[in-house]
Amino acid sequence: MEQGNVESAEDVANRATKIYQKLRGPGYTYVDVLDNTLTVAGFPSGTEVYENVMRCFPIDPTTKKRRALDAGDLTWACADMVSLWLTRNHLVGLTVAMNDNPSFLAEKQNRSSILVLAKYFNN
C-alpha cells in the first residue's frame, strides 16, 4: 500500500477501529491495532521501532495501557507513523487499496472476492 493513497491518519485510524471492533469488540482501538501490527511485523514491545511509534500515546495510569488519542490531534510525525503502520495491517491496508485506489482492482484477477471482503470490512 502506498502512502500517496492514504487520505489522512485520522481516516486510517477510523478504518482500523471500525474493522477491528467488528472482530474484537467495542473496546478495541486503533492503538490496539498498531500494537498488534507492530508485533506481528517483528517489532514487539521493547524494540526501538515499537517504542518509537507507541511513544505517541500516553500510558493510562489506571489501565497501564496506551491511551488512544483522536488521530486528528496527533503531531504530524506521529500521524505519519500511525498511517504508515496502520496501512501495513492486512485488513486496513486492503480497504485503503481497494476503496481509495481503483487502479489496484484493474490490475488484479479474481478481484470480485477481494472487493467483497474489502467492502465488508469497510462498512
C-alpha positions in Angstrom: 0.0 0.0 0.0 1.4 3.3 -1.0 1.2 6.3 1.4 0.1 8.5 -1.5 -3.3 6.8 -1.4 -3.8 7.5 2.3 -6.2 10.4 2.9 -5.1 11.1 6.5 -4.1 9.4 9.7 -7.5 10.1 11.1 -9.2 8.3 8.2 -6.9 5.2 8.5 -7.3 5.2 12.3 -11.1 5.3 12.0 -11.0 2.5 9.4 -8.8 0.4 11.7 -11.1 1.0 14.7 -14.2 0.2 12.7 -12.8 -3.0 11.2 -11.3 -4.4 14.4 -14.2 -3.5 16.7 -16.3 -5.9 14.5 -13.7 -8.6 15.1 -12.5 -7.9 18.6 -15.3 -5.9 20.3 -16.2 -2.3 21.1 -13.2 -1.6 23.3 -10.6 -2.3 20.6 -9.0 0.9 19.4 -6.6 1.8 16.5 -3.8 1.8 19.1 -4.5 -1.9 19.8 -4.3 -2.5 16.0 -1.0 -0.6 15.9 0.3 -2.7 18.8 -0.7 -6.0 17.1 0.6 -4.8 13.6 4.0 -3.9 15.0 4.2 -7.1 17.0 3.3 -9.3 14.0 5.8 -7.4 11.9 8.6 -8.4 14.3 8.7 -5.3 16.4 7.3 -6.2 19.8 7.1 -4.1 22.9 10.6 -3.1 24.0 12.1 -2.8 20.5 13.2 0.6 19.2 10.7 0.6 16.4 7.8 -0.3 18.7 8.7 2.3 21.3 9.2 5.0 18.6 5.7 4.5 17.3 3.9 4.0 20.6 5.5 7.0 22.3 2.8 9.0 20.6 0.3 7.6 23.0 0.3 8.3 26.8 0.0 5.4 29.2 -3.2 5.5 31.2 -2.2 5.1 34.9 -5.3 3.2 35.7 -5.3 0.6 33.0 -1.5 0.6 32.3 -2.4 0.6 28.6 -1.6 3.1 25.9 -4.5 5.6 25.6 -5.8 6.2 22.1 -5.8 9.8 21.2 -8.0 11.3 18.5 -5.9 10.8 15.4 -6.6 14.3 14.3 -4.8 15.6 17.4 -1.6 13.7 16.7 1.6 15.7 15.8 2.4 15.4 12.1 5.3 13.0 12.9 3.0 10.7 14.9 0.3 11.0 12.3 2.7 9.8 9.6 3.8 6.8 11.7 0.3 5.9 12.5 -0.9 6.0 8.9 2.3 4.2 7.7 1.9 1.3 10.2 -1.9 1.0 10.0 -1.7 0.6 6.2 0.7 -2.2 6.8 -2.0 -4.1 8.6 -3.5 -6.6 6.2 -7.2 -5.6 6.6 -6.7 -1.9 7.0 -4.3 -1.7 4.0 -6.6 -3.8 1.9 -9.6 -1.4 2.4 -7.4 1.6 1.6 -6.1 -0.1 -1.6 -9.5 -1.4 -2.7 -11.6 1.7 -1.9 -9.2 4.6 -2.4 -7.0 3.3 -5.3 -9.3 2.0 -8.0 -6.4 1.2 -10.3 -5.5 -1.6 -7.8 -8.5 -3.5 -8.9 -7.9 -3.1 -12.6 -4.5 -4.9 -12.2 -5.8 -7.9 -10.3 -7.6 -11.1 -11.3 -10.3 -12.6 -9.1 -11.0 -9.1 -7.8 -14.6 -9.7 -7.1 -13.9 -11.8 -4.0 -11.3 -9.3 -2.8 -13.8 -6.5 -3.3 -16.4 -8.2 -1.3 -14.0 -8.7 1.6 -12.8 -5.0 1.4 -16.4 -3.6 1.3 -17.4 -5.9 4.2 -14.6 -4.6 6.4 -15.0 -1.0 5.3 -18.7 -0.8 6.3 
